[in-house]
Amino acid sequence: MVLRKDATTAVGRKVLRRSVQEAGTKLQAEKARASRIEHELAPEATQAQQNTGSVEFLRALWDERHFLFRCAVGGALVGVLLAFAIPKQYDAVAVLMPPDSQSANGMALMAALTARTGGALGAVAGDVLGIKGSGALFVGILHSRTVEDRLIKRFELKRIYSVRLDEDARKRLGDNTSVSEDRKSGIITITVTDRDPKRAAALAQAYVEELDHAVADLSTSSAHRERVFLEERLQAVKQDLDQASRDFSQFASKNGAIDIKEQGRAMLEAAATLQGQLIATEAELKGLEEIYTPNNVRVRSVRARLSELKVQLEKLGGKAGGEGNGTGESATSGDSSYPSIRKLPILGVKYADLYRRAKIQETMYETLTQQYELAKVQEVKETPSVRVLDAAQVPERKSFPPRTAIIMLCGLAALAAAIGWVVLRVQWQASSESSGKILTDEIFDSVNARMPWSPPNGSRLQAATHRIWKKIVHRDHTEGPAE
């Protein structure tokens, strides 16, 4: 009996265990089926919720259409005020042709620029020594401190930009200036922005002029060095020529030596004429003395004429024994304005020396002048030329601000902000009593309780502000009916 009971119990346990396993398997299958059904229905539910939320948002926007319209109009009005409050700006453009000079001249010029200006042009020197030409050189010169300082001083940009330091003025000028080079054509474009259209055009044209001056001043070509040497030499020869001419003119004026050769020939002819007249007069006097007494009028007249001829001949020939070295005040005889025949050889040596010096200096000056002009022409050929394709003109239309775009952007920004506000308000109202909403309400209530319009809450500061608020409100109410 006992064995039969134990066997029955074991069989029952097996059956029970099997039943539990079958029930667990069925439960898992049902859970899997339910989960699968839930996954299949979840997208449809989510889509339905999204559609419902979208419809609610669209309805809220439609209900607040007047508010959205007012916000868009208000934003557009703010854009109008902002667009007309921003000062106008004008762009003046000057276009330069690519330079024709060779790269060697450009490199030599860049070396001089690097040595004199330094700083910003040092980086450009590397490009010029590489594969770039004079176009990059011109761009570097236009951005150099030397050119900018000249423009600042020329147009008084420190006063116009309302700055005190030269560095600030250079920064403002650099921000308002754009220099670009077309890599294919090599054309250089200079764009200057300014509030005054005339000043913008003048600045753009001044950039071209200063570029031309800088290229001419800083050129280091062989023709330039030759021209500088000839110019210095020409100045020295000009001074020597002036001194030689001055010495020659003073000597000639002091001694009456106009032309020694012609002057000697004329004086010899005059002396011969006087000598002949003297001999004829003496013969006439002897004939008259044989006929008339010494007191006769004719005799005395011929004798006086003979004395005058002797005096003239003595002045013309000079006194025997010499009169010094033939220069200075002793070079002339008596009251005569011209040197005597005896002094012409002595004066001729000094005269010839001074005349030769003056002619040598004059010849040197003429030769150097011709070479100087040729060197100037050659320098112009070797110096990179600045050729203007389009000169800067006074702009007729403003380049900034884009008023239409500003007005539209402000209107769209205000409309977007209003739509965002409406959407956030709908979401806030539709949300349940979450912890974030509760916290926000508590913060708002706490801050609002400390405002002047709230009743006193025990704080002395809030009570004082509340009394001031009541007085202001009371005064407004009393003044309102009176008006």
TAZI-V837154 format. One record per residue. N is the residue number from 0. PSI is psi in whole degrees, -180 to 180 (NA if undefined). Layout:
n->[N/N]
psi->[PSI/PSI]
This chain:
n->[0/1/2/3/4/5/6/7/8/9/10/11/12/13/14/15/16/17/18/19/20/21/22/23/24/25/26/27/28/29/30/31/32/33/34/35/36/37/38/39/40/41/42/43/44/45/46/47/48/49/50/51/52/53/54/55/56/57/58/59/60/61/62/63/64/65/66/67/68/69/70/71/72/73/74/75/76/77/78/79/80/81/82/83/84/85/86/87/88/89/90/91/92/93/94/95/96/97/98/99/100/101/102/103/104/105/106/107/108/109/110/111/112/113/114/115/116/117/118/119/120/121/122/123/124/125/126/127/128/129/130/131/132/133/134/135/136/137/138/139/140/141/142/143/144/145/146/147/148/149/150/151/152/153/154/155/156/157/158/159/160/161/162/163/164/165/166/167/168/169/170/171/172/173/174/175/176/177/178/179/180/181/182/183/184/185/186/187/188/189/190/191/192/193/194/195/196/197/198/199/200/201/202/203/204/205/206/207/208/209/210/211/212/213/214/215/216/217/218/219/220/221/222/223/224/225/226/227/228/229/230/231/232/233/234/235/236/237/238/239/240/241/242/243/244/245/246/247/248/249/250/251/252/253/254/255/256/257/258/259/260/261/262/263/264/265/266/267/268/269/270/271/272/273/274/275/276/277/278/279/280/281/282/283/284/285/286/287/288/289/290/291/292/293/294/295/296/297/298/299/300/301/302/303/304/305/306/307/308/309/310/311/312/313/314/315/316/317/318/319/320/321/322/323/324/325/326/327/328/329/330/331/332/333/334/335/336/337/338/339/340/341/342/343/344/345/346/347/348/349/350/351/352/353/354/355/356/357/358/359/360/361/362/363/364/365/366/367/368/369/370/371/372/373/374/375/376/377/378/379/380/381/382/383/384/385/386/387/388/389/390/391/392/393/394/395/396/397/398/399/400/401/402/403/404/405/406/407/408/409/410/411/412/413/414/415/416/417/418/419/420/421/422/423/424/425/426/427/428/429/430/431/432/433/434/435/436/437/438/439/440/441/442/443/444/445/446/447/448/449/450/451/452/453/454/455/456/457/458/459/460/461/462/463/464/465/466/467/468/469/470/471/472/473/474/475/476/477/478/479/480/481/482]
psi->[-42/-44/-39/-39/-43/-40/-38/-40/-42/-41/-40/-39/-42/-42/-40/-42/-41/-39/-41/-43/-43/-39/-41/-40/-42/-39/-42/-40/-40/-40/-42/-41/-41/-40/-40/-41/-38/-41/-36/-34/-16/-48/-37/-40/-42/-42/-39/-41/-41/-43/-41/-43/-41/-42/-40/-41/-44/-38/-41/-40/-38/-38/-33/26/-36/-40/-43/-39/-43/-40/-42/-43/-42/-42/-39/-40/-42/-39/-37/-47/-43/-42/-39/-14/-27/129/149/150/143/145/123/134/132/134/130/144/153/141/154/-7/160/164/-27/-44/-39/-39/-39/-42/-40/-35/-42/-42/-41/-38/-35/-44/-40/-173/-109/-26/-9/-40/-33/-28/-37/-38/-40/-36/-11/-113/-5/156/-156/-14/-47/-32/-45/-42/-41/-39/-42/-29/3/158/-32/-48/-43/-41/-38/-42/-38/-42/-36/-40/5/52/-22/-39/-39/-42/-4/50/160/-30/148/-34/-41/-39/-40/-37/-44/-42/-40/-37/-31/1/137/125/121/153/131/121/-31/-54/-22/5/136/130/127/120/125/129/133/160/-26/120/-35/-41/-35/-45/-40/-39/-43/-42/-34/-33/-42/-43/-45/-33/-43/-43/-42/-42/-40/-39/-34/12/138/30/167/-38/-36/-44/-39/-40/-41/-43/-46/-35/-44/-43/-37/-39/-42/-44/-35/-40/-43/-40/-43/-41/-44/-42/-38/-44/-42/-44/-39/-43/-46/-38/-39/-36/0/25/93/-55/104/-43/-54/-36/-41/-41/-44/-38/-36/-41/-40/-39/-40/-41/-45/-39/-41/-43/-35/-42/-42/-39/-40/-42/-41/-39/-41/-39/-40/-36/-29/-25/-44/165/163/-23/7/148/-42/-39/-45/-35/-44/-37/-39/-39/-36/-39/-41/-39/-39/-42/-45/-41/-35/-42/-40/-36/-22/165/150/147/-5/167/39/-150/2/4/166/-152/-22/-2/-16/157/121/-131/10/143/-4/152/155/170/-35/-28/-8/-43/-39/-44/-29/-34/-51/-39/-45/-38/-47/-39/-42/-43/-44/-41/-37/-47/-36/-41/-43/-41/-42/-42/-45/-34/-42/-44/-36/-43/-40/-40/-36/-42/-42/-36/-40/-36/-38/-19/134/125/144/107/126/122/-50/115/153/132/158/119/143/-27/147/153/-17/145/156/91/-41/-44/-40/-44/-45/-41/-42/-43/-44/-37/-42/-41/-43/-41/-40/-43/-42/-40/-44/-45/-44/-38/-42/-44/-37/-43/-33/-16/151/-180/77/168/-36/-40/-40/-43/-41/-43/-41/-43/-44/-43/-39/-43/-40/-30/-22/2/156/-30/-8/152/156/139/23/-15/132/-41/-44/-36/-41/-45/-32/-39/-43/-41/-43/-39/-42/-44/-41/-41/-41/-40/-37/-35/-26/-54/-33/-38/NA]
